[in-house]
Amino acid sequence: MRSLKGWVKIFVIVYGVAASFFHLYTSGYGTFEPRTQRGLHLLLLLPIIYLLFPATKKSPKDRPSFFDGIASILCFLGPLYIVTEAERLNFRMVGMDEVRTIEVILGSLLVILVVEACRRALSKWMAITIAFFLVYLASAPYWPGLLKFKGYSFPRMVEVLFLAGDEGIFGFLTGISSNILYIYILFAAFMLSAGVGNFLIDFAVCAAGWARGGPAKIAVISSALYGTVSGSTVANVYATGSFTIPLMKKGGFAPKQAAAIEAIAGTGGQVMPPIMGAGAFIMSEVTGIPYFKIIQAAAIPAILYYLALFFVVHFISIKQSMRSISKTDRPSILPMLRHAYYFLPFILVVTLLGYGYSPAKSAFYVVLIIFALSFLDRKTWMTPKKLIDTLSQAAINAAIIATALAGSGMVVGILTRTGAALAFGSVLLSASLNNLLLAMILVFLVVSVLGTGIPTTPSYIIAVTVGASALGRFDVALLSAHLFVFYYAVLSDLTPPDAITAFAAANLAGSEMMSTGVEAFKLGIAGFLIPFAFVFQPALLLQGTFFQILKASGLTALGVICLAASLVGHIWSPLDSLQRLLFASAAVLLAFPTLGMEFIGIGLALGCFSWARLRK
């Protein structure tokens, strides 16, 4: 990202502050009609991408080029046309009314600009993925079998991508970005500016610094807490890892291990309620399930994810004879407790959601409360300069997400309009041989491939269009199917060859990137088990009686601990190959309890722990 100077810097700051105030207002007092709201949203955000993100490494680093300026203007004009023509567009018939020449020109340019913006601000793989689907839309009549489609003329293709109401660039995904995501980005920005991030790290140090392998356990707890605010795996890693990775290296962890642990912990932030990144809000809109019910259902799997990592860290600490952090290096608990009011925003947002407030309205009120709380400590005052920085930085973060969703909207529009989503689902169903477990493995592989180098949100959107329908044919509950895909869209950030979160951690640790990615994938396998578990045990998503929920949680918790022991190869003493295999077998039996196999799993787990204890 560029470090702008002079009048361009001032312009971007003012423009970003205006965008934040606009979305703050619409979150609290109501949005405009959809086309106008979405048009204004992209009008305020897309131009920022071309001003801040250079086209190549050789592009100017302190100012936009001439062509960047032209692109920014065009990014403004396309959405402006949607805003000014909104009333007419709301009454036109897609596929029947004429597509005007100006609409073909502006729409074509905006499609190209969105793809390029995705390449600059997100990744080249995101741009390639969108480009692939654009080529498919143009060549659909020539594809074989189920993927063949009658096709559209060029103006009709532009219409689907530019003018359609609930699809394409200005579709429902951009609506979610405008109506919900922006205010939660502001929520996170205000929390961090008010000092909540530092407080959460201090809290984690107090909570786990005294334990064996304390630095790594601090990474687990602090990333889990910080993830509730940031909603970004890479941001989580940089925010907490800059503190925890040096601490882990000092405590005896190899650089590769320290980076891998922080990467796994940072990745889990996106599955940790109450925020869970952008994907959970999109899940709510797509499924019609209230957001509050989604975060309730996601709570136990998130705890199990971090429980698995905690025990991986614990067993590594025993294996390598790690020590705790000395008392003198831990913050005093009393000064930290003075800032315990920082937990209030988390409590309030969940409470407001529980009382039926909309996600946007809940966040709006909590943002105002955070602003007020910042004045309880002189060091955290939200001064005019800090307020401007917070609002402008939120606009930059929102611009990146808006770009991703605008690009994803085109892909979803193509998949639904051509029937390709159903075709891909049918292919998955045939390849699974009508076996649910095999279908889940195939969906996992598809999501992992689609998620390579692509941020979680677009990865989830593209994959769920195909994967959820395939799982639905096996009578998997709608929420279970969507959470299954969402989890692996998140975990694809740990999957080589483009494990972006692991690579970010490796950069902080000074370790080799690919080997760190492999290490993160290996140590994070216990977390990969959890989505399979909650599909076979819906009680993990709070779908059942209290006893069923307690039983499923206990069995899966024991299962992930067994898998952690198998991965590390050490508990109280080293485990041989047979013991590791038996622990892995117990984990599988406990995660997929059918026909009473859980009793065998419990017996096998207890027997393995007893055997390891006797060999100590």
Secondary structure in CASP SS format (residue, H / E / C, confidence):
PFRMAT SS
TARGET T0000
AUTHOR 0000-0000-0000
METHOD secondary structure of the structure
MODEL  1
M C 1.00
R C 1.00
S C 1.00
L C 1.00
K C 1.00
G H 1.00
W H 1.00
V H 1.00
K H 1.00
I H 1.00
F H 1.00
V H 1.00
I H 1.00
V H 1.00
Y H 1.00
G H 1.00
V H 1.00
A H 1.00
A H 1.00
S H 1.00
F H 1.00
F H 1.00
H H 1.00
L H 1.00
Y H 1.00
T H 1.00
S H 1.00
G H 1.00
Y H 1.00
G C 1.00
T C 1.00
F C 1.00
E C 1.00
P H 1.00
R H 1.00
T H 1.00
Q H 1.00
R H 1.00
G H 1.00
L H 1.00
H H 1.00
L H 1.00
L H 1.00
L H 1.00
L H 1.00
L H 1.00
P H 1.00
I H 1.00
I H 1.00
Y H 1.00
L H 1.00
L H 1.00
F C 1.00
P C 1.00
A C 1.00
T C 1.00
K C 1.00
K C 1.00
S C 1.00
P C 1.00
K C 1.00
D C 1.00
R C 1.00
P C 1.00
S C 1.00
F H 1.00
F H 1.00
D H 1.00
G H 1.00
I H 1.00
A H 1.00
S H 1.00
I H 1.00
L H 1.00
C H 1.00
F H 1.00
L H 1.00
G H 1.00
P H 1.00
L H 1.00
Y H 1.00
I H 1.00
V H 1.00
T H 1.00
E C 1.00
A H 1.00
E H 1.00
R H 1.00
L H 1.00
N H 1.00
F H 1.00
R C 1.00
M C 1.00
V C 1.00
G C 1.00
M C 1.00
D C 1.00
E C 1.00
V C 1.00
R C 1.00
T H 1.00
I H 1.00
E H 1.00
V H 1.00
I H 1.00
L H 1.00
G H 1.00
S H 1.00
L H 1.00
L H 1.00
V H 1.00
I H 1.00
L H 1.00
V H 1.00
V H 1.00
E H 1.00
A H 1.00
C H 1.00
R H 1.00
R H 1.00
A H 1.00
L C 1.00
S C 1.00
K H 1.00
W H 1.00
M H 1.00
A H 1.00
I H 1.00
T H 1.00
I H 1.00
A H 1.00
F H 1.00
F H 1.00
L H 1.00
V H 1.00
Y H 1.00
L H 1.00
A H 1.00
S H 1.00
A H 1.00
P H 1.00
Y H 1.00
W C 1.00
P C 1.00
G H 1.00
L H 1.00
L H 1.00
K C 1.00
F C 1.00
K C 1.00
G C 1.00
Y C 1.00
S C 1.00
F H 1.00
P H 1.00
R H 1.00
M H 1.00
V H 1.00
E H 1.00
V H 1.00
L H 1.00
F H 1.00
L H 1.00
A C 1.00
G C 1.00
D C 1.00
E C 1.00
G C 1.00
I C 1.00
F C 1.00
G C 1.00
F H 1.00
L H 1.00
T H 1.00
G H 1.00
I H 1.00
S H 1.00
S H 1.00
N H 1.00
I H 1.00
L H 1.00
Y H 1.00
I H 1.00
Y H 1.00
I H 1.00
L H 1.00
F H 1.00
A H 1.00
A H 1.00
F H 1.00
M H 1.00
L H 1.00
S H 1.00
A C 1.00
G C 1.00
V H 1.00
G H 1.00
N H 1.00
F H 1.00
L H 1.00
I H 1.00
D H 1.00
F H 1.00
A H 1.00
V H 1.00
C H 1.00
A H 1.00
A H 1.00
G C 1.00
W C 1.00
A C 1.00
R C 1.00
G C 1.00
G H 1.00
P H 1.00
A H 1.00
K H 1.00
I H 1.00
A H 1.00
V H 1.00
I H 1.00
S H 1.00
S H 1.00
A H 1.00
L H 1.00
Y H 1.00
G H 1.00
T H 1.00
V H 1.00
S H 1.00
G C 1.00
S C 1.00
T H 1.00
V H 1.00
A H 1.00
N H 1.00
V H 1.00
Y H 1.00
A H 1.00
T H 1.00
G H 1.00
S H 1.00
F H 1.00
T H 1.00
I H 1.00
P H 1.00
L H 1.00
M H 1.00
K H 1.00
K H 1.00
G C 1.00
G C 1.00
F C 1.00
A C 1.00
P H 1.00
K H 1.00
Q H 1.00
A H 1.00
A H 1.00
A H 1.00
I H 1.00
E H 1.00
A H 1.00
I H 1.00
A H 1.00
G H 1.00
T H 1.00
G H 1.00
G H 1.00
Q H 1.00
V H 1.00
M C 1.00
P C 1.00
P C 1.00
I C 1.00
M C 1.00
G H 1.00
A H 1.00
G H 1.00
A H 1.00
F H 1.00
I H 1.00
M H 1.00
S H 1.00
E H 1.00
V H 1.00
T H 1.00
G C 1.00
I C 1.00
P C 1.00
Y H 1.00
F H 1.00
K H 1.00
I H 1.00
I H 1.00
Q H 1.00
A H 1.00
A H 1.00
A H 1.00
I H 1.00
P H 1.00
A H 1.00
I H 1.00
L H 1.00
Y H 1.00
Y H 1.00
L H 1.00
A H 1.00
L H 1.00
F H 1.00
F H 1.00
V H 1.00
V H 1.00
H H 1.00
F H 1.00
I H 1.00
S H 1.00
I H 1.00
K H 1.00
Q C 1.00
S C 1.00
M C 1.00
R C 1.00
S C 1.00
I C 1.00
S C 1.00
K H 1.00
T H 1.00
D H 1.00
R C 1.00
P C 1.00
S C 1.00
I H 1.00
L H 1.00
P H 1.00
M H 1.00
L H 1.00
R C 1.00
H C 1.00
A H 1.00
Y H 1.00
Y H 1.00
F H 1.00
L H 1.00
P H 1.00
F H 1.00
I H 1.00
L H 1.00
V H 1.00
V H 1.00
T H 1.00
L H 1.00
L H 1.00
G H 1.00
Y C 1.00
G C 1.00
Y C 1.00
S C 1.00
P H 1.00
A H 1.00
K H 1.00
S H 1.00
A H 1.00
F H 1.00
Y H 1.00
V H 1.00
V H 1.00
L H 1.00
I H 1.00
I H 1.00
F H 1.00
A H 1.00
L H 1.00
S H 1.00
F H 1.00
L H 1.00
D C 1.00
R H 1.00
K H 1.00
T H 1.00
W C 1.00
M C 1.00
T C 1.00
P H 1.00
K H 1.00
K H 1.00
L H 1.00
I H 1.00
D H 1.00
T H 1.00
L H 1.00
S H 1.00
Q H 1.00
A H 1.00
A H 1.00
I H 1.00
N H 1.00
A H 1.00
A H 1.00
I H 1.00
I H 1.00
A H 1.00
T H 1.00
A H 1.00
L H 1.00
A H 1.00
G H 1.00
S H 1.00
G H 1.00
M H 1.00
V H 1.00
V H 1.00
G H 1.00
I H 1.00
L H 1.00
T H 1.00
R H 1.00
T H 1.00
G C 1.00
A H 1.00
A H 1.00
L H 1.00
A H 1.00
F H 1.00
G H 1.00
S H 1.00
V H 1.00
L H 1.00
L H 1.00
S H 1.00
A H 1.00
S C 1.00
L C 1.00
N C 1.00
N C 1.00
L H 1.00
L H 1.00
L H 1.00
A H 1.00
M H 1.00
I H 1.00
L H 1.00
V H 1.00
F H 1.00
L H 1.00
V H 1.00
V H 1.00
S H 1.00
V H 1.00
L H 1.00
G C 1.00
T C 1.00
G C 1.00
I C 1.00
P C 1.00
T H 1.00
T H 1.00
P H 1.00
S H 1.00
Y H 1.00
I H 1.00
I H 1.00
A H 1.00
V H 1.00
T H 1.00
V H 1.00
G H 1.00
A H 1.00
S H 1.00
A H 1.00
L H 1.00
G H 1.00
R C 1.00
F C 1.00
D C 1.00
V C 1.00
A C 1.00
L H 1.00
L H 1.00
S H 1.00
A H 1.00
H H 1.00
L H 1.00
F H 1.00
V H 1.00
F H 1.00
Y H 1.00
Y H 1.00
A H 1.00
V H 1.00
L H 1.00
S H 1.00
D H 1.00
L H 1.00
T C 1.00
P C 1.00
P C 1.00
D C 1.00
A C 1.00
I H 1.00
T H 1.00
A H 1.00
F H 1.00
A H 1.00
A H 1.00
A H 1.00
N H 1.00
L H 1.00
A H 1.00
G C 1.00
S C 1.00
E C 1.00
M H 1.00
M H 1.00
S H 1.00
T H 1.00
G H 1.00
V H 1.00
E H 1.00
A H 1.00
F H 1.00
K H 1.00
L H 1.00
G C 1.00
I H 1.00
A H 1.00
G H 1.00
F H 1.00
L H 1.00
I H 1.00
P H 1.00
F H 1.00
A H 1.00
F H 1.00
V H 1.00
F H 1.00
Q C 1.00
P H 1.00
A H 1.00
L H 1.00
L H 1.00
L C 1.00
Q C 1.00
G C 1.00
T C 1.00
F H 1.00
F H 1.00
Q H 1.00
I H 1.00
L H 1.00
K H 1.00
A H 1.00
S H 1.00
G H 1.00
L H 1.00
T H 1.00
A H 1.00
L H 1.00
G H 1.00
V H 1.00
I H 1.00
C H 1.00
L H 1.00
A H 1.00
A H 1.00
S H 1.00
L H 1.00
V H 1.00
G C 1.00
H E 1.00
I C 1.00
W C 1.00
S C 1.00
P E 1.00
L C 1.00
D C 1.00
S H 1.00
L H 1.00
Q H 1.00
R H 1.00
L H 1.00
L H 1.00
F H 1.00
A H 1.00
S H 1.00
A H 1.00
A H 1.00
V H 1.00
L H 1.00
L H 1.00
A H 1.00
F C 1.00
P C 1.00
T C 1.00
L C 1.00
G C 1.00
M H 1.00
E H 1.00
F H 1.00
I H 1.00
G H 1.00
I H 1.00
G H 1.00
L H 1.00
A H 1.00
L H 1.00
G H 1.00
C H 1.00
F H 1.00
S H 1.00
W H 1.00
A H 1.00
R H 1.00
L H 1.00
R C 1.00
K C 1.00
END
